[in-house]
Amino acid sequence: MSVYIDFHALQPVPPSCINRDDTGNPKTANFGGVQRARVSSQAWKHAIRNEFTRELPALDLGVRTKRAVQLIANIIAERAPEFEDQAQEYAKNVLEASGVKTESSKRKGTESENGEDVTQYLLFIGNAEIDRLADLAIAALNNGQSAADMKKSAKKEAQKAFLGKQAIDVALFGRMLADAPDLNTDASCQVAHAISVDELTPEYDYFTAVDDKAAEDNAGAAMIETNAFNSGTFYRFATVNATALEQQLALEGTDAAQSTASAIAAFAEAFLESMPTGKINSYANQTLPSTVLVTVRNTRPVNLVTAFQLPVRSDGTESVAHIAAQKLLDENGKFNSVYGDKPLHTYLMTIEDGLNGTDDVQTVTLQGLQDALRTDIPQALGQE
């Protein structure tokens, strides 16, 4: 038995181009026989990770990069400046000792100009893991050990650097390394593609730009372009396996359950307040979810997108967001009744008035939700 925290959010988004496909048009999906606006899970997970940096210490987080060698080298040079000239070589070898392959950078600019070595693929690595690898390299330097000898002798320690307490975002979103499968981390969080609850109407913005310094006899536009955009009320869903996250965050002498609850409370805020930045300067689509439903379950996650198989339409007396919020609550009640799978706790955040079916639902603010999760999750984990 595992404990799951399900997050359901309804978010109205005005004209925007949050997430584009290979043609430059906003991404779409067909659901319920009609076309919907879509934002990929990858785009929103990136936004969530960026939001984490406002809420959590850097050492509790990770980075996705090909420049791990340089990051390790920077720490070596900072902590042991007498070895600055050797930092790159030792950083490369200590990383390769763990099983991660590197190569000379082929990117234009400072990376290739400085002769940097980079990983062969984007590496999701915790800042604490970078620290531990740098410490291994510094220890080898202090002992007069060559970089090549360190690479041979430090394999177990280098891999161990990846296998301690996981960075919160690495534990949530997972890590897959084909060359070093022992360093893989299963994701304890799943994030669905966001889709609009209403039917998509693609729109196009024809615009021109004027040259401020054009000659007086030049009346034409300096640029003419067309951009695609759309708008809609998005249904967003994510679920966190609190049991799996607890196992990944556990450290001897720490309160793993409480650390897990705090991590999920931080995820709640990051999930709800994040926004992908695609063309955000052009559209300023800085909205927040209008309705959020959160459940604590000890059975399995339940995605409630089925509430919107029929696209939501407004007759002008109620907003799409209000109708969708009622549908979401109704769908949750139906599944609980039919499957007998009542959540341990259910919380509602909403700006909508007059919603029905909230008798068994506790209405909260964001702070109230986070406080409740910090209390409920350790209790639920203790009952497994």
C-alpha positions as CSV (number, residue, x, y, z in Angstrom):
1,M,0.0,0.0,0.0
2,S,1.3,3.5,-0.9
3,V,0.1,7.0,0.0
4,Y,-0.6,9.2,-3.0
5,I,-1.3,13.0,-3.1
6,D,-3.4,13.9,-6.1
7,F,-3.4,17.5,-7.3
8,H,-6.2,18.7,-9.7
9,A,-6.2,22.3,-10.9
10,L,-8.4,24.4,-13.2
11,Q,-6.5,27.4,-14.7
12,P,-8.0,29.9,-17.1
13,V,-5.4,31.2,-19.5
14,P,-6.0,34.2,-21.8
15,P,-4.5,34.5,-25.3
16,S,-1.1,32.9,-25.1
17,C,1.4,30.6,-26.8
18,I,2.8,28.7,-23.7
19,N,4.1,25.6,-25.5
20,R,4.9,25.4,-29.2
21,D,5.3,22.5,-31.6
22,D,7.8,22.1,-34.4
23,T,5.8,24.5,-36.6
24,G,5.7,27.3,-34.0
25,N,2.0,26.7,-33.3
26,P,0.6,26.1,-29.8
27,K,0.4,22.3,-29.0
28,T,-3.0,20.6,-29.2
29,A,-4.6,17.3,-28.5
30,N,-7.8,15.5,-29.4
31,F,-9.9,14.5,-26.4
32,G,-13.6,13.6,-26.3
33,G,-13.8,13.9,-30.1
34,V,-12.8,17.6,-30.2
35,Q,-9.5,19.5,-30.4
36,R,-8.1,20.9,-27.2
37,A,-5.3,23.3,-26.3
38,R,-2.4,21.4,-24.7
39,V,0.7,22.1,-22.6
40,S,3.2,19.2,-22.4
41,S,4.1,17.8,-19.0
42,Q,7.7,18.5,-19.7
43,A,7.1,22.2,-20.2
44,W,5.2,22.4,-16.9
45,K,7.7,20.3,-15.0
46,H,10.5,22.7,-16.1
47,A,8.4,25.6,-14.8
48,I,7.8,23.7,-11.5
49,R,11.6,23.1,-11.1
50,N,12.2,26.8,-11.7
51,E,9.6,27.7,-9.0
52,F,11.3,25.4,-6.5
53,T,14.4,27.7,-6.5
54,R,12.3,30.3,-4.8
55,E,11.2,27.9,-2.0
56,L,13.9,25.4,-1.3
57,P,17.6,25.6,-0.5
58,A,19.9,25.0,-3.4
59,L,21.5,21.9,-1.8
60,D,18.0,20.3,-1.8
61,L,17.7,20.7,-5.5
62,G,19.4,19.6,-8.8
63,V,20.2,20.9,-12.2
64,R,19.7,19.4,-15.7
65,T,22.9,20.2,-17.6
66,K,25.7,18.9,-19.8
67,R,28.2,21.0,-17.9
68,A,28.5,18.9,-14.8
69,V,32.3,18.7,-15.3
70,Q,32.5,22.5,-15.1
71,L,30.3,22.7,-12.1
72,I,32.4,20.2,-10.2
73,A,35.6,22.0,-11.4
74,N,34.2,25.3,-10.1
75,I,33.8,23.9,-6.6
76,I,37.3,22.3,-6.6
77,A,38.8,25.7,-7.6
78,E,36.8,27.5,-5.0
79,R,37.6,25.1,-2.1
80,A,41.1,24.3,-3.1
81,P,42.4,27.3,-5.2
82,E,45.9,25.8,-5.2
83,F,44.6,23.1,-7.5
84,E,42.7,25.4,-9.9
85,D,44.8,24.4,-12.9
86,Q,44.0,20.7,-12.4
87,A,40.3,21.2,-11.5
88,Q,38.9,20.4,-15.0
89,E,40.9,17.2,-15.3
90,Y,40.0,15.8,-11.9
91,A,36.4,16.9,-12.3
92,K,36.1,15.0,-15.5
93,N,37.7,11.8,-14.1
94,V,35.7,11.8,-10.9
95,L,32.5,12.1,-12.9
96,E,33.5,9.3,-15.3
97,A,34.4,7.2,-12.3
98,S,30.7,7.1,-11.5
99,G,29.9,5.8,-15.0
100,V,28.8,9.0,-16.6
101,K,30.5,9.5,-20.0
102,T,32.0,12.8,-21.2
103,E,33.3,14.3,-24.4
104,S,34.8,17.6,-25.6
105,S,32.1,20.3,-26.1
106,K,31.1,20.8,-29.7
107,R,29.0,23.9,-28.8
108,K,30.0,27.3,-30.2
109,G,31.2,29.9,-27.8
110,T,33.0,29.7,-24.5
111,E,32.6,26.0,-23.9
112,S,34.6,24.9,-26.9
113,E,36.9,27.9,-26.7
114,N,37.8,27.0,-23.2
115,G,38.2,23.3,-24.1
116,E,35.5,22.2,-21.7
117,D,34.5,18.6,-21.4
118,V,30.7,17.9,-21.1
119,T,28.5,14.9,-20.5
120,Q,27.2,13.2,-23.7
121,Y,23.6,13.9,-22.7
122,L,21.7,16.1,-20.3
123,L,22.4,14.9,-16.8
124,F,20.0,15.5,-14.0
125,I,22.3,15.9,-11.0
126,G,21.7,17.1,-7.5
127,N,23.8,20.0,-6.2
128,A,24.7,17.9,-3.2
129,E,25.9,15.2,-5.6
130,I,28.1,17.7,-7.3
131,D,29.5,18.7,-3.9
132,R,30.3,15.1,-2.9
133,L,32.1,14.5,-6.2
134,A,34.1,17.6,-5.8
135,D,35.1,16.5,-2.3
136,L,36.3,13.2,-3.7
137,A,38.5,15.0,-6.3
138,I,39.9,17.4,-3.7
139,A,40.8,14.4,-1.4
140,A,42.6,12.7,-4.3
141,L,44.5,16.0,-5.0
142,N,45.5,16.4,-1.4
143,N,46.8,12.8,-1.3
144,G,48.9,13.4,-4.5
145,Q,46.8,10.8,-6.4
146,S,46.8,11.2,-10.2
147,A,43.5,11.8,-12.0
148,A,43.8,8.5,-13.8
149,D,44.4,6.6,-10.6
150,M,41.6,8.4,-8.8
151,K,39.2,7.3,-11.7
152,K,40.2,3.7,-11.1
153,S,40.1,3.6,-7.3
154,A,37.1,5.9,-6.6
155,K,34.4,4.1,-8.6
156,K,32.5,2.9,-5.6
157,E,32.8,6.2,-3.8
158,A,31.8,8.1,-7.0
159,Q,28.7,6.0,-7.4
160,K,27.9,6.3,-3.7
161,A,27.9,10.1,-4.2
162,F,24.8,9.6,-6.4
163,L,23.1,7.1,-4.0
164,G,22.7,9.2,-0.9
165,K,19.8,11.5,-0.1
166,Q,18.3,12.5,-3.4
167,A,17.7,16.1,-4.5
168,I,14.0,16.7,-4.1
169,D,13.4,17.5,-7.8
170,V,15.5,14.5,-8.9
171,A,13.5,12.3,-6.6
172,L,10.2,13.7,-7.8
173,F,10.9,13.7,-11.5
174,G,13.4,10.8,-11.8
175,R,16.7,10.3,-13.6
176,M,17.5,7.8,-16.4
177,L,21.2,7.2,-17.4
178,A,21.6,4.5,-20.0
179,D,25.4,4.3,-19.4
180,A,25.1,4.0,-15.6
181,P,21.7,2.3,-14.8
182,D,22.7,1.9,-11.1
183,L,22.4,5.7,-10.8
184,N,18.8,5.8,-12.1
185,T,16.1,7.2,-10.0
186,D,12.4,6.3,-10.4
187,A,10.2,9.3,-10.5
188,S,7.9,9.6,-7.4
189,C,5.7,12.2,-9.2
190,Q,3.7,12.0,-12.4
191,V,2.5,15.1,-14.2
192,A,-0.2,14.9,-16.9
193,H,-0.3,17.0,-20.1
194,A,-2.5,20.0,-19.4
195,I,-5.5,20.2,-21.7
196,S,-8.3,22.7,-22.1
197,V,-11.7,21.8,-20.7
198,D,-13.3,23.8,-23.5
199,E,-12.9,23.2,-27.3
200,L,-10.0,24.8,-29.0
201,T,-10.5,27.7,-31.4
202,P,-7.1,28.4,-33.0
203,E,-6.4,32.1,-33.6
204,Y,-3.8,34.1,-35.4
205,D,-2.3,37.4,-34.6
206,Y,-1.3,39.5,-37.7
207,F,1.0,42.3,-36.7
208,T,3.4,44.8,-38.1
209,A,6.4,46.7,-36.7
210,V,7.4,50.2,-37.6
211,D,11.0,51.4,-38.0
212,D,11.3,54.4,-35.6
213,K,14.0,55.9,-37.8
214,A,12.6,55.2,-41.2
215,A,12.9,57.9,-43.9
216,E,9.9,60.2,-44.2
217,D,9.1,58.9,-47.7
218,N,9.0,55.3,-46.5
219,A,5.4,54.5,-45.4
220,G,5.7,50.8,-45.3
221,A,6.1,48.5,-42.2
222,A,9.6,47.3,-41.4
223,M,8.2,43.8,-40.5
224,I,5.0,41.9,-41.1
225,E,4.4,38.6,-39.3
226,T,1.6,36.2,-38.1
227,N,1.7,34.4,-34.8
228,A,-0.6,31.6,-33.7
229,F,-2.1,31.7,-30.2
230,N,-5.0,30.3,-28.2
231,S,-6.8,30.6,-24.9
232,G,-8.7,28.2,-22.6
233,T,-9.3,26.9,-19.2
234,F,-6.8,24.1,-18.6
235,Y,-7.2,21.0,-16.4
236,R,-3.9,20.1,-14.8
237,F,-3.2,16.9,-12.9
238,A,-0.2,15.7,-10.9
239,T,0.2,12.9,-8.4
240,V,3.0,12.3,-5.9
241,N,3.8,8.9,-4.4
242,A,4.6,9.9,-0.9
243,T,5.8,6.4,0.1
244,A,8.3,6.3,-2.8
245,L,9.4,9.9,-2.1
246,E,9.9,9.0,1.6
247,Q,12.2,6.1,0.7
248,Q,14.3,8.4,-1.6
249,L,14.6,11.2,1.0
250,A,15.3,9.0,4.0
251,L,18.6,9.5,5.9
252,E,19.7,7.9,9.1
253,G,18.8,10.2,12.0
254,T,16.3,12.3,10.1
255,D,12.5,12.4,10.3
256,A,11.8,11.0,6.8
257,A,8.1,11.3,7.0
258,Q,8.2,14.9,8.0
259,S,10.8,15.7,5.3
260,T,8.6,14.0,2.8
261,A,5.6,16.1,3.9
262,S,7.6,19.3,3.7
263,A,8.8,18.4,0.2
264,I,5.3,17.7,-1.0
265,A,4.0,21.0,0.6
266,A,6.7,22.8,-1.4
267,F,5.7,20.9,-4.5
268,A,2.1,22.0,-3.9
269,E,3.1,25.6,-4.1
270,A,5.4,25.2,-7.0
271,F,2.8,23.2,-9.0
272,L,0.1,25.7,-8.4
273,E,2.1,28.9,-8.9
274,S,4.3,27.9,-11.8
275,M,3.8,29.0,-15.4
276,P,5.8,28.0,-18.4
277,T,7.4,31.0,-20.0
278,G,6.8,30.4,-23.7
279,K,6.1,33.9,-25.2
280,I,5.1,35.2,-21.8
281,N,6.6,38.6,-22.6
282,S,4.2,38.9,-25.6
283,Y,1.1,37.8,-23.8
284,A,1.6,38.3,-20.1
285,N,-0.6,35.2,-19.4
286,Q,0.2,35.4,-15.6
287,T,-2.8,33.5,-14.2
288,L,-3.2,31.2,-11.2
289,P,-5.6,28.3,-10.9
290,S,-9.1,29.3,-10.0
291,T,-10.0,26.0,-8.4
292,V,-7.7,23.3,-6.9
293,L,-8.8,19.9,-5.5
294,V,-6.2,17.9,-3.5
295,T,-6.8,14.4,-2.2
296,V,-4.7,12.2,0.0
297,R,-5.2,8.5,-0.9
298,N,-3.9,5.1,0.2
299,T,-5.1,3.2,-2.8
300,R,-4.0,4.6,-6.2
301,P,-4.0,7.9,-8.1
302,V,-7.2,9.0,-9.9
303,N,-7.0,11.5,-12.8
304,L,-10.4,13.2,-13.1
305,V,-10.0,14.4,-16.7
306,T,-13.1,12.2,-17.5
307,A,-15.1,15.1,-16.2
308,F,-14.3,17.0,-19.4
309,Q,-14.8,14.4,-22.1
310,L,-17.7,16.6,-23.2
311,P,-16.1,20.1,-23.7
312,V,-17.4,22.7,-21.3
313,R,-19.5,25.4,-22.9
314,S,-20.9,28.5,-21.2
315,D,-24.3,30.0,-22.0
316,G,-23.2,33.4,-20.7
317,T,-24.7,33.0,-17.2
318,E,-21.7,31.1,-15.7
319,S,-18.0,31.1,-16.6
320,V,-16.3,28.1,-18.1
321,A,-14.1,27.9,-15.0
322,H,-17.1,27.8,-12.7
323,I,-18.9,25.1,-14.7
324,A,-15.6,23.1,-14.8
325,A,-15.1,23.4,-11.1
326,Q,-18.6,21.9,-10.4
327,K,-17.9,19.1,-12.9
328,L,-14.6,18.3,-11.2
329,L,-16.3,18.1,-7.8
330,D,-19.1,16.0,-9.2
331,E,-16.7,13.6,-11.0
332,N,-14.7,13.1,-7.8
333,G,-17.9,12.3,-5.9
334,K,-19.0,9.8,-8.5
335,F,-15.7,7.9,-8.5
336,N,-15.6,7.8,-4.7
337,S,-19.1,6.4,-4.7
338,V,-18.8,3.8,-7.5
339,Y,-15.4,2.5,-6.5
340,G,-15.9,2.9,-2.7
341,D,-12.5,4.6,-2.8
342,K,-13.0,7.6,-0.5
343,P,-9.8,9.6,0.0
344,L,-8.3,9.9,3.5
345,H,-8.5,13.7,3.1
346,T,-9.9,16.1,0.5
347,Y,-9.1,19.8,0.2
348,L,-10.6,22.5,-2.0
349,M,-9.0,25.9,-2.9
350,T,-11.3,28.0,-5.0
351,I,-12.3,31.5,-5.9
352,E,-15.7,30.3,-7.2
353,D,-18.9,30.8,-5.2
354,G,-21.8,28.5,-4.8
355,L,-20.2,25.2,-5.6
356,N,-22.2,22.1,-4.6
357,G,-20.9,18.8,-3.2
358,T,-18.4,20.2,-0.8
359,D,-19.8,18.7,2.4
360,D,-16.9,16.2,2.8
361,V,-14.4,18.6,1.4
362,Q,-12.3,21.0,3.6
363,T,-12.0,24.5,2.0
364,V,-8.5,25.9,2.5
365,T,-6.1,28.6,1.4
366,L,-2.7,27.7,-0.1
367,Q,-1.1,28.1,3.3
368,G,-3.9,26.0,4.9
369,L,-3.3,23.3,2.3
370,Q,0.4,23.2,3.0
371,D,-0.1,23.1,6.7
372,A,-2.6,20.2,6.3
373,L,-0.3,18.2,4.1
374,R,2.5,18.6,6.7
375,T,0.2,17.0,9.2
376,D,-1.7,14.5,7.1
377,I,1.2,12.9,5.2
378,P,3.3,11.7,8.2
379,Q,0.1,10.3,9.7
380,A,-0.8,8.5,6.5
381,L,2.7,7.1,6.1
382,G,2.7,5.9,9.6
383,Q,-0.5,3.9,9.0
384,E,0.9,1.9,6.1
